[in-house]
Amino acid sequence: MSELQISPAIHDPQGQEKQQQAAGVGILLQIMMLVLSFVLGHVLRRHKFYYLPEASASLLIGLIVGGLANISNTETSIRTWFNFHDEFFFLFLLPPIIFQSGFSLQPKPFFSNFGAIVTFSVLGTFVASMVTGVLVYLGGVMFLMYKLPFVECLMFGSLISATDPVTVLSIFQELGSDVNLYALVFGESVLNDAMAISLYRTMSLVRSHSSGQNIFMVVVRFLETFIGSMSAGVGVGFTSALLFKYAGLDVDNLQNLECCLFVLFPYFSYMLAEGLSLSGIVSILFTGIVMKHYTYSNLSVNSQRFVSAFFHLISSLAETFVFIYMGFDIAMEKHSWSHLGFIFFSILFIVIARAANVFGCGYLVNLARPAHRKIPMTHQKALWYSGLRGAMAFALALQSVHDLPEGHGQTIFTATTAIVVLTVLLIGGSTGTMLEALEVVGDSHDTSLGDGFEVVNNRFMTSYDDEDSPSGSGFRTKLREFHKSAASFTELDRNYLTPFFTSNNGDYDDEDNTEQDHEERMPFTRRGNFNNRG
């Protein structure tokens, strides 16, 4: 038996050596492209060259290297070590990115716009998915494009509704845009990924059990997934807060243990949700929010600095690597270009769906707001323009190749690839021009968001928090009651949750604000590093 096991190594030592050499070359290529991407991004940012954002540059680097490998005789060996595996993306690259989203989230602008953000990211993503799916199905029925079954059209609508506005967020920061606009784009992008993947998995489940789940059961399944995942994430976050509060780890000789445990909790949350057939993305997002709000303050000062820098670092590496990885795989992958009509009309339909999302939800939000808090049309146009497609849509499309019949999944994957490249390169490169044309950029060009953010925040948040405007309609009266309940939750958090889960008591707010002003100048640039990257 042992002879059979070792015989391959004996008979083919050269094959094993070539395999190791291919692995080394693949890893070397990855490191070289990462270094080149970071250096090029620094040069572009230093010279304020907005026509080639860092995300676009990373994607182009991957495309060029992949194209060269594709035409060389090294394609087969290198391809083995440089393929875009959706499992690798969802299990290793995505968790630190999503956790950093929640962990770096600044509460004031996010929760001041929370109602609008939820409307755009939940209702708006649902509307965009349905509009895209229905239009793609009708386009197939009318023989304008490749025809897909209705449920598969809805799956395509779900995955292509995942936005990734990394380039827009970066240039928003560079040009000093309105803080409420930044919060809307940032907040929608954070929750939109979770919503899109939940919708995709729900539609995939409906397709695999097409014998007849009605629409009510589909909605129940989606709510079960979303609420269950959110509960798991919040539960893990609260558990970590209690552990760090009472375990007494905030002493000098236990800092390594303290940091190790803190880093493990997000992955525990993600894998717990995935193991329960829930959404790990939703779970780790809310774990990040809860751990920053409660657990973080229970750490020692040195550990706080370390975990902030650590998650900022790994999310930066993961985000940059995703775009390089994506560009390389696009160049190496076999695509189905025989259905160009599907690509063209898909682009047209997602533009229409994005408009239905933003302007429809913007209209509803403005109905519920007093005049001085309405979202301006220029901000709605900027939000509509910022709907780039990126790594999440690409990964879900790659997964659809395995989930759907041959030909269907390949067509969706090719269309998604074309949409990602087009939006990242063209829309990303024209973002600065768009912002200046809409006149939504400020006078601050300080790339350090801390001071720039406070200046804009002080200017806008004072009017945003003013709720003394008279309201005549019953709908607005209910909205005012909602604001009172939100204020009640703030009191609940200050008087009960914070003292229970943290070591802070009466002076929590002052400490939190001071600490956040100092600590979050770096993390707020998420997609911390989505900003650094694109």
N, C-alpha and C positions, 0 to 999 in steps of 0.2 A: 504493500500500500504506500509506504514511504517512497519507494522507488518511482511509483507512478506520479507522486506529487512533485518530485524534484526533477523529473525527466524533462519537462519543458524548458527549465532554466539551463539544463545541461545541453540539450540539443539546439537551443537557439539563444546563445549568449549575446550574439550580435543584435538580435531583435530587442532584447531587454535593454541593451546599451543605447540603441537608437530611441527607444521609448523614453528613457531617462533624459537623453539629449533633447528630444522634442519638448519634454516637460520644462527643462531648463530654459530653452529658447522662448517658450510661451510665457513663462514667468518673467523673463528678462524683458520681453516686449511690453508686457503689462506695466512693469515698473518704469520703463523708459517713457511710455505714453502718459503715465500719471505725472512724472516729472515735467515732461514737455507741456502738459496741460496746465499745471500750476504755474510754471514760469511764464507761459504765453498769457495766461489769465492775468498775472500780475502786471505784465507789460501793457496789456490792453486797458486794464483798470487805471494804471498810472498815467497813461496818455489820454484817458477819457474817450476811448474809441468805442462808441456804442453800436456801431454797425456790425461788429462781430463780437457778440457777447461770449462769455466764457463757456456757457453751455453749448453754444453753437460751435465754438472752437474745439471743445472736447469731442463733440459728435463728428466734426470734420476730420479730426486726427484719427478717430476710429475708422471712419470711412476710407481714408487714404491708405492706412496700414492694412486694413482688410482687403482693399482692392489690390494692393501690391502682393499680398499673400495669396490672393485668389488666382493671380496670373502666373505665380511662380510655382516651382516644383515642390515647395514646402507646404502647399495648401493642406494636404491630407494629415500630415503629422501635427502641424500647428493648430489646425481646426479642432483636433481632439481635445486640446487644452485651452481653447479659447472660444467655446461655444456659449451662447446666451441660454442657460438653462433656467426655466421659470422656477424650478425648485430652489436653485441657488439664490435667485433674486428674492423670492418670497421669504426664505428662511434665514438668509445672512445679510443681504444688502438692504432690504426694506425695513426691518425692525429698528435699526439705529436711526434711520432717517425719520421714521414716523414718531419714534419716541422723542427725538430732538424737537420735532414740531410741537408736541405738547409741553415738553420740558422748558422750551425757550419762549413759550407764549406769555406775553405780558398781559395781565388780567384787565387793566383799565380800558385800553382801546378795544380789546376783544369783547369783554362783557358789556361795554357801553353800546356795542353794535351787535350784541348776541342775537337778538330777534331777527335782524336783517340777515346775519350770517347763516343762521339755521334755515331761514326761508330760502336763500339762494342755494345753499349746499344740499338741503334735503328735498324740499319741494321742487326747487329749480332743477336739480340733477335728475329727479324723477321725470319732470316734464321734458327735459332735453332728451332723456333716454327714450321715452315713449314717442316723441315727435320724430326723432331720428329713425327709430325702428319702423314706425308706420310709414314714413316717407320712403324708406328703402324698400319696404314690401310693396307699396303702391308703384314705385319705379320699376320693380321687377314684373308686376302684373301688367303694366303698360309697355313692357318690352324696351324700357329705356336703359336697363342695366341687367346684370346677372341676377336671376331670380333665386331667392332663398326662402325657405319656410318661414312662417310668421314668427315663431318662437326664436329661431336663429337670428332673424332681423332684430328682435328685441335684445338678444344677447349682444349683438354688434352695437346696438344703440347704447347699451349699458357700459360696455368696455370703452367705447370711443367718447363717452361723456366724462371720463376721468381726466381732469385738467391738471396741468403741471406748469404753472406760470412762473417758473424760476427766473427767466430772463426779465420779465416785467417787474418782479419784486426787486431784483438787483438794481435795475435802472431807476425804479421808484426811489430807492434809498440813495443812489448816487445823485439824483437831481433834487431831492428834498421835496417829495410829494406830500399831499394832504394826509394826515395821520389816519383819518377815518376811511379814506380810499384805500390806504395801505392795509388797514385792519380788515376791510371787506374782502380784498383780494386774498390776503394771507389766510383769514379765517375760512373763507370758502374753500380754498385749496386744501386746507388741513382736513376738513370734514368731508370734502367731495370725494377724496380717494376711498375713504371708508364706505361712503354711500354707494359709489360706483361698483366696488368689488362685492358688496352685499347684494346689489341688484343683479350683477352678473351671475353670482352663485345661485341666487334664487331662480333666475331664468334657466340656468343650466339644470337645476333640480326639476323644474317644471318640464323641461324637454325630456329628461330621462324617465319621468313618471307622467307622460303625456296622456295616460288613460283617464285622466280627468280630475285634476285639481282645478276647482273653480277659482275665480279671482279673489274671493274672500280668503281661501286657504293660502293663496300666494301672498296676500298682504299679511296674514297671520304669521306665515313662515318668515317673512322679511323682518317683521317687528320682533319676532322671537329671537332671530339672529342678532339684530342690532341691539336690542335692549339687554339680551343675555350677555353679549360681548362687552357692552358698556358696564354692566354690573360686575362682571368678572374683573375688568380693569380697575374699577373704583375699589373693589374689595381687596385686590392685591395691593393697591396703593395705600389704603388705610392700614392694612396689616403691616406693611413695611414701616409706616409712621409709628405705630405702636411698638414694633420691635426696636427701632432705633431710639425711641424715647425711653424705654425701660431697660434695655439690655446693657446700658452703661458702656457703650463702645467709643464714646467721644473722648478718649484719653490718648496720649501720645503713642504709647506702645501698641495700641490696637487700631491705628489708622489704616493699616493695610487690610485688616479684616473688615473694617467698616466700609472701605471703598469697594472691596470685592463683593460684599453682600449687596451693596447698593447697585452695582453694575449687573448683578445676576437677577434682581427682581423684575426688570423690564422683560427679559427673555423668558422668565418664568410665566409672566402674564401672557405673553404672546403664545407660547407653546401650550399653556393651559387652555386658552380659547380654541386653538387649533385642534387640540385633543378632544375637546367637547363638541367638535363640528360647528364651532362658532367662528367669528371673524377675529383673527389675531390682530389685524390692523386697528380695528375699533378698540379692542382691549388695550393694546399697548399705548394708543393715543391717550386714553383717559388715565391710564397708569402714569404717564408722563405728567399730565396736568395735576393729578392728585399728589404725586411724589414731589413735584416742585413746590406746591402750595403748603404741604404739611411735612413730608419726610425731610426735605432739604434743610429746614431750619433745625432739625434734630442732630445734624452732623456737626462735627468739629469744623472750625474755620478752614483748616488746611484741607480737610476732606471735601468741603464745599468747593474750594478752588479746583481741586483735582477732578471731581466728577463733572463740573461745568466744562473744564478744558477737555476732558476725555471724550464726552459725548459730542462736543463741538468738533473734535478731531476726527472721530470715526465716522460721523455723519458727513463731514466734508470729503473724506476719502471715498465713502460709499457712493455719495452723490456724483462725484466726478467720475468714478469708475463706472457707474451705471451708464453715463452718456458715452464714454469711450467703448465700453462693452457693447452697447447698443449699436453704435456706428460700425464697429468691427463685424458684428453679426449680420447687420443689414447687408454689408458688402459680400459676406461669405454665404449667406443663406440663398437657397433656391426660391425664386419668386414666380408667381403666376401673373405675368403681365398681359395675358390674353384678354382680360376684362377691363380695359381702360375706361369704359363707360361707367363701371361700378366705382372706380376711383374718383372720376370727375364728379358724378352726381352725389357720391358720399360726402365729398368736400362741400358741395353746395348745400346739402341737407344739414350738415352739422353747423354750418354758418347760420342757417335759418333756425335750427333748434337752439343754438346758443342765444340768438336774439330773443326767442320766445322765453327762454329761461330768465335772462337778465332783465329785459324790459317788462315782461309780465310780472315777475316777482318784484321788480322795482316799483311798479305801479301799485301793487298790493301793500308794500311796505310804506310807501308815501301816503296811502289812504289812512294809515294808522298813526302817522306822525304829524305833529304840529308843523306849521309852515317853516319855522327856523331849523327844523331837523330833517327836512325832506332831502333825499338823495338827489343831487343835481343831475341833469341829463348828461353833462360832461363826465361825471363820475360813472354813470351807467355805461356810457360808450367806452370808457377806459376799461371797465370791468368786462364788457363784452369782448373787447379786443384782447384781453389778457387770457383768454381761454385756450392757451396752447395745449397740445397733446404731447405726452412725454413717456417716461419709463413705465408708468402704471398701465397705460393703454397698450403699450408695446408688449409688456409681459402677459397681460390678459389675452391679447391677440395670439401670442405664441402658445398660450395654454389652449386656446380655441382650436388650434391645429390638431391637438390630441382629443378634444372633446367633441368635435364635429366630424361629419363624414369627409372623406378625402375629396378635395376640390372646394368644398364649402369653407372649411377652416383656412385653406391656403389662400383663397380669394380674400377673406377677411383680413388675414395677416398681411398680405401684400398691400391692400388698401390702407390699413393702419400704418404700415411702414411709410408709405408715401405721405400720409397726413402728418405723421410725426416729423419727418424731415422737412416738409414744407413749412409747417408752423414754427418749428424751432429756428430754422435758418431765415425765413422771410419775415415772419411776424416778429421774431426776436430781434432781428437786425433793424427793424423799423420802429421799435418801441419808443426810442427817444424822440424821434420825429413826431410820432403820434401824441406823446405827452405834451410836447411843446405846441402842437397844433390845437389841442384841446385846452391848453392853458391851465393845466392842473398841477404844474410843478411850482415849487416855491423858490425862494431866493437862496436857500441853504444848499451848498454843495459839499458840505462836510460829510465825509464818508463814515465818520464815527456816529452811528445812529443815536448813541446815548444823548449827547447834547442837542443834536438836531431834532431828535424826537421830542425832547422835553419842550423845546421852543414851540414846535408845532402843536404839541399836545396841550400846552397851556393856552394856546390861542383858540383851539377848536373845542377842547373838552368842556370848557366852562359853559359855552352855549349848548353843547350837546347834553349836558346834565340838567339843564334848566327845564323843569316840567311844570312851570306855573302858567303856561299858555292855556287860555280857556278852550274847552272842547265841547262842541254842541251835540255831537252824535253819540248814540248809545254805544257804537262800536269803539269810539275813542274813550268813552267812559270805562269800558271794560279794559282797554289798554292801560289806562291810568291805574286801575286796580291791579293789573299785572305788574306794573312798575312798583306799586306798593308791596306786592308779594315778593318781588325781587329784593327790595330794600329789607323786607323781613328776613329773607334768606341771608342777606349780608349780616344782619344783626345776629341771626342764628349761628352763622359761621364765627363771628367775632366772640360771641358770648359763650358758646358751647363747643362747637367743633374744634376750633383752634386751641382752646385750653385743654381739651381732651386728647387731641392727637399730637400736640406739640408742646414744647417747653415754654412757649410764649404766652403771655397773659394780656393784661390791660394795654400795654404799650405795643401790641403786635403790629398795628397798622404802620406806626412810625418806623419801627424796625424793618418791616417788610419793604416799605417804600424806599428807605435809605439803602437797604441791601440790594434791592432790585435795580435801583439807579446805578449802583456800582457794578453788580455782577452781570446784569443782563445787557449791558452795552454790546457785549460780544454775542451771546446766544440769540438775541432778538433778530439777528440777521439771518435766521433760518429762511427761509428754509435754509437757516442759519447760513448754511453754506450753500444752499441753493443759491443764495445771493452771491456768495463768493464765487460760485461756479458759473452763474449765468446772468 
